[in-house]
Amino acid sequence: MVAPTKNHRPGQKPHGVGHVAKFISQKVQNKNDRTLYFDNLVVYQEQLPSLEFDPRPKRGIEPFPGQTVGTNTGPGRLPFPTREETILPDNLTTEFKIGLEKSGDTFEFHYRGNDGRLVYRYKPATGTLGDVTAEWVGGSGPFQPMADGGVYFVLKDKSKHIPPEKTKLLRCEQIGDTVVSTWQCSFGEQTAELTYTFRLWQKSLVVDVKCIGGGVGEVRFGRAVGVDNPRLVTLPYLTGDWRGRPAVLVTGKPDNPLFVFALVDHTRSNASLLWVKNAVEEDGATYNGGSRYLPKTDGRRNDCFERLFLTVSPRFEEVLPNVPNPKSPWMHVAGERVWRSHGARNRERDYDFWKSVARYGMTKMVITDHESGWRDGEESFTMRTRAAPGKGGDQGQADYARKIRALGFRYGIYNQYVDYAPVNEHWDEDCVTRLSNGDWQRAWRRCYSLKPARAVELEAKLAPVIQEKFQLDTAYCDVHTCVTPWQRCDFDARVPGAGTFAATFYSYGEIMLHQKKTWNGPVYSEGNNHWYYCGLTDGNYAQDQRARLPENPWLVDFDLRKLHPLCCNFGMGAPNMFFGRKERLGSTPEVQEARLDRFLAATLAFGHTGFLVRQGGITNTVRSYFSLQQVHARYAQEIATDIRYADEHGKLLDTSAAVAGGAFRRSQIATIYSNGLKVVVNGHPTETWKVADAILPPNGWVVSDTKEGKLVAWSKLVDGHRADYVDSPAYIYANGRGRFTRFDKAACDGQMIVHKHADGTVEVIPVGKCSSFGVSLDGRTATAVALDKENKPIGPAETRLSRGLVYVTPAPKAFSYILTFSPP
């Protein structure tokens, strides 16, 4: 017997094994009490035939000359990216001019605006990006934003990435508004020609990098040298890799800051992956990493093509990248609806549950089944068109879809084109994504990753079949936005665009666009790395687990300014995504109440739509829905026009001042939207915040409709205890949290819902242990009819008028009460 060795895929030669090998034995340990089944061991020579792929529409931007575009060679053009400038940040003033001048052997890019002057200088001396300096005139002087940045090569032994050992300037010239420098680079025994093209767009220095021959291993941003008081700030939802994320470099004094940020243009990159480093060290501040080129299965690396954006500004908002995707066409639907995924079990019980949810009036919802709708056990759950037999099969699924939609919900099912099981009816070994070493890429348990170039083909065939069978009006397309594009990069040299993560990005983006057309409704995905796909998806779980937002600051600007205008991301993901899978909302009612407060407050602060919470029972479900639905319906399609953060004295600061001075870390945020809605959230975990019209406890909030006055919503302190209230055109929601509390138009000792009907009647629903409840009918009296849970009349209920409110005496077995105005 020999010790177990590393598994190797067919076609990969194990280390130390010659042309002839003898298998002796393998040791298997059964750590759990379970039965293991073994089949025959097969050894074979893998055949790798050539592959053909359907040509996809061209990408929305013109590639670099000579750059691979994967399978995007067909007729038509994808609607993304939406502009040639792609991720270029916004410039907040239109009163500016840019120019290019030469002074001796130095090229100067000048920005001159009514907000100040910026100069980037390029002196070709070393063949690295350290030849660039930046200066905000009147600031702390020039500095190197990218010292040691540039191209790093791979030696033949592939031991490490190194900068060029020798560089020789071949030519450097001004061509129009650009400066093009070409270098001969030597590394080891090899040479390569490297070209940098510099241009200025607004306050961004844009650098194109080109190096043919496959010798480039990395393109690096380097580090900032010569900056004053450097500190780094990361952005929720602007993710990077598993190690970290890019950071905005903040320099200078808090009252005179400068912000520096740099990103690779992911829509143009020819690299295999992006990598991240951020750290302030003695020799400089590193605020991003760069791109990396890995070999394909044939051992070759792709040619290097990159576009880098470096932005320097005294305004924080001006360094934030744009997301060059089209706006979701379904925001009018996604924006008004609360979202929930449901794990299908028993279709009769599933329907009864959603029928009970609808009975409370929680019908402005999107509901999607999770993967269990496709399987009864451990069979394949993706790339299927046949529903789980044990749940009624196709007919059961079709009937269920029809019934759920009849309740007023948007309903869809689960699908995705990433996790590919060997038991799937479409299984083909040549459809599996290959790693750089030729191995198959593993995905979810019992699955491998489907080639993105095959995924876009298969989705185009299967989604219409699913829709014809089940007649959906939304769907959940899992995984695609959870992983970064490079986490599913296919290195199979037989595939066009192999070794480029851009090929994955364009395939997944096209899948999302096709999905929404197929369902004639919004498509949602898993989130975490969704900033690349917002707008292509209509919404995502608004999770950013690595940001640890339950305890870290709520810096909302990137999400609110760049993602919010494109689609409707919901909740903070689910509570388990926000607090952690083990923590969730906690195990006691007290902890659950506090954590739900924080979950809802964060949802409002980041401008997300609601997520229906089920943990903790119907009282939490009702609170998660009625606290937010009418609020997010008002802001989901609006633009955040002003974002302010309170300092320790309660003074509201603009984002630049708040980031430079650190006040943003208090997470006390006031946002005004384009329709006049003002949302004020106290995200501070321990301190109370006194604002103009409320005292906000930790995780308290107040919403005011400053223009139309049609919405009042808050969760604040009332007579020393916390209470919740929403007065909207659709309903009144009041929650005294166990203490009798008078509100403007209601009073109750628990939770109550008041639905406003078109015929002038109202329906009052007490929730949980609510036993004393009244509602304002503009001072008029009313008669009441009690209804049971099936919405059938039980009989009249007693009412009384007290202090302008109509109180209803609870009736046995009553679920709700219809109140009709008494004649004058």
Secondary structure by P-SEA (a helix, b strand, c coil): cccccccccccccccccccbbbbcbbbbbccccbbbbbcbbbbbbbbbcbbbbccccccccccccccccccccccccccccccccccccccccccccccccccccbbbbbbbcccbbbbbbbbccccccccbbbbcccccccccccccccbbbbcccccccccccccccccccccccbbbbbbbcccccbbbbbbbbbbbccccbbbbbbbcccccccccbbbbccccbbbbbbbccccccccbbbbbbbbccccbbbbbbbbccccccccccccccccccccbbbcbbbbbbbbccccccccccbbbbbbbccccccccccccccccccaaaaaabbbbbbbcccaaaaaaaaaaaaaaccccbbbbbccccccccccccccccccccccccaaaaaaaaaaaaaaccbbbbbbbccccccccccccccccccccccccccccccbbbccaaaaaaaaaccaaaaaaccccccccccccccccccccccccccccccccaaaaaaaaaaaaaaaaaaacbbbbccccccccccccccccccccccccccccccccccccccccccbbbcccccccccccccccccccaaaaaaaaaaaaaaaaaabbbbbbbccccaaaaaaaccccaaaaaacccccccbbbbbccccccccaaaaaaaccccccbbbbbccccbbbbbcccccbbbbccccccccccccccccccccbbbbbcccccbbbbbbbcccbbbbbcccccccccccccccbbbbbbccccbbbbbbccccccbbbbcccccbbbbbbccccccccbbbbbbcccbbbbcccccccbbbbbbccc
